[in-house]
Amino acid sequence: GVFWREDYSVRCHTGRHIWMTVFGAVGLFLLGVLLPLMVGVMLWKNRHRLREWDFVQRYSFLYSEYRRQYCYWEVVIIARKLLFLAATTLLPMTKAWASTDVAYLQLQVGVMLAIMFLVCQEILRPFNSALLNHLERVGLSATALSYSLIVCAMVLNSEQGQLALLGLLAALNLCVIGFFLFKIGRLLWDLFRAPAAGWLRVARQQGGTWCWRRATLVQRQVTSCCRS
């Protein structure tokens, strides 16, 4: 028989496992499908109210990052995550398939999903910020390329070739992480630099010269300044 991987004392599709499967499927449908769908329909029906104060206070966290015509895009992102989840964990594993065949199929589906959403991202560019659109593009491109490299490594018979591709995969992910950290750091620098420049202009307009105790852009640390 087939046993549950998390607990080998439980036989699949019998007794307790049936109830666990039903409970999990219902929860996945309610929280992963029905709830995001209701949110998307609600935002689309109220798209003319997106700038009303009452609506902004309640629901702006769902759409504030997106352009007005794509206020529902958060639902698309949730759907993308669910599809990736289905591709990597919910594809049927039958006795007719070897484990390597299942992994190969999962990776192929993942590549197709990443490319499909990358094309949608490039055509629509749903985010308000050019930076967010750029980061989304880089993330999806890296996902598609990573899956493709793993597929190539699986079909290669050469151990050296597989190691080379895996090394390239590791380098790619390190570059992506470094790129994201650089962009986030630059954004934080710009955010903190603008208020500091404003404080310095105010000090100059008042005819004074401010001496900075510490070279920082955090307002709470701009203390103990002397005026000459």
N, C-alpha and C positions, 0 to 999 in steps of 0.2 A: 504494500500500500504506500500511499504518499503521506508524509508527515510534515507538520508545520515546522519551518526552519527555526523559529524562535523557541519552540518547545517540542522536542521530539516525542514527548509522551502524548501529544495531541495529533490524532489522525485527521487529515484534511477532509473537508466536505462531509463530516459526520459529527453528530452530537454538538458539543460546545462550539466547534469551529464554524458550524453553519450560522449560529447566532452571532458570533464575532464577525463573520463575513457580512451578514445582513446589516448589523449595526454600523460597521465601517462604511459600507456602500451608501447607506442612508445619510450618514454624517458627511461623507464626501460630496454627495449630491446637494445636500442642503447648504453646506458652507462653501463648497468649491464651485458649484454651478448655479444654484438657484439664487443665493444671496448676491453674488456679483452681477448676475443678470438683472435682478431687481434694481440694483444700484444704477446700472447702466441705463435702464429704461427710465428711471426717475430723473437722472441728469439730462437725458435727451428731451424728455417732456418739459422740463423746466429750464431749458437752455436760454430762454429769454429772461430768466430771473437770476442769472449767474452773477450779476453785479448789484443785486438788491442786498441791503445790509443784513436783513434777517437771514436770508439764504446763505450769504457769505459766512456769517457767524456759525451756522450749523454744518455746512457741507463744503466749505472752500478747501479743506484738506484733501478732498477727493479729486479736485479739478484745477487747483490753482497753478499747477506746474504745466498745464497744457493750454494750447491755443483754444479759442472759444469753440470753433467748429469741431474740435476733437476732445470735448470735455469728458467724454466717456472712455478715454484711452486707458484709464486705469483698469477697466474691465478687460481690455485687450491684453494688457500685460499679465493679468491673472490667468486669462485663457492660455497665454503662451506658456506660463509656468505649469499649468495643468497638463498641457500637451507634452511638454518635456518630461513631466513626471510619468505620464502614461507610456511614453516612448522608452524610458529607462527602467521602469519597474513593473508596468502592467501589461506588457506584451505577453501573449500566451506562450507558456513553456510546456510543450507536449513531449511525449516520449519520442516522437518522430524527429525532433530537433536536438542536435548536440548543443551543449552550452556555448561553444564558440560560434555556432550559427546564430543563436539567439543574440549574443553580444554584437555580432556583425550587423544583424538587422536593426538592433537598437541604435547603433552608431549611425547607420545610414539614415534612419528616420530622423535622428537628431540633427544631422547635417542638413537635410531637406527643410526641417522646421526653422533652423537658424537662418538659412538663406532666404526662405520665404518671408520671415519677419524682418530681415535686413532690407529686403527690397521694399517692403511696406514702409519701413522707417525712412528710407532714402526718398521715396516718392512723396510721402505725406509730411514728414518732419513735424510731428505733433507737439513737441515741447515748445514752450515759450522762449526758452533760452537756447541760443546757438551752442553753448557749452554742453547742455544736457543732450541735445541732439547729437553732438559729436561724440560724447561719452557712450551714448547708446549704440551708435554706429560702431565704435571701436569694440565694445563688449560683444556685440553680436558677430562681428567679423572674427574676433578671437575665438568665440565658441565654435563657429563653423570650421575654422582652420584647425582648431585643436581636435575636433572629432575626425576631420579628414586625415590628419596625421596619424591618429590612432588606428583608423581603418587601414591606412597604408602599412603601418607597422604589423598589423595582423596578417596581411596577405603576403608579406615578405618572408622568404624562407631563410634569409641570411640573418644570423644573430647580430652581426656587426651593423647591418642596415637598420635593424630594429632599434639597437642602442643609439644609433645616430639620430633616428627620427624621434625617439623619446627625449634625447638631449635637446633637440630642436624644439620639442614641445615644452620642455621645462624653461628654455630660454625665452620662448614666446610668452609664456605666462608671467615670467619675471618682468619682461618688458612692459606688458600690459599693466601689471601692478605698479611698476615704477611710473608709468604714464599717468595712471589715475591719481597716485599720490602727488605727483608734480602739479597736476591740474587743481587738485583740492588745495594744496598749499598755496598756489598762486591766487586762487579765489579768496582764501582767507587773508592773504596779504593785502589784496585789493580792498577787501571789506574793512580791514582795520586801518589801512592807510588813509582812506577817505575821511573818516572822522578826525584822525590826528591832524591831517592837513587843515581841516576846518577849525580845530582848536587853535592851531598856530596862527591862522589868519585872524581870528578874533583877538588873540593876544597882540598881534602887530597893530590891528586897528585901534586898540586901546593905548597905543604908544608905548608899549612895554616890550621887554625882551625876556623870554622865558628860558630858564636853565633847567634842562631835563636831568633828573637824578639817574634815570635808567633809560636806555635806548629801547623803548617798548612802545607799542601802539595800543595797549589796553588802557582804557580811561582810568580804571581804578589805580593803576600804577603811575599815572601821571600826577604825582603828588610831590609835596615839598619843593615846589618850584620857587625860584627867587626872581624878584622883579627889580631891575635897576633903573 
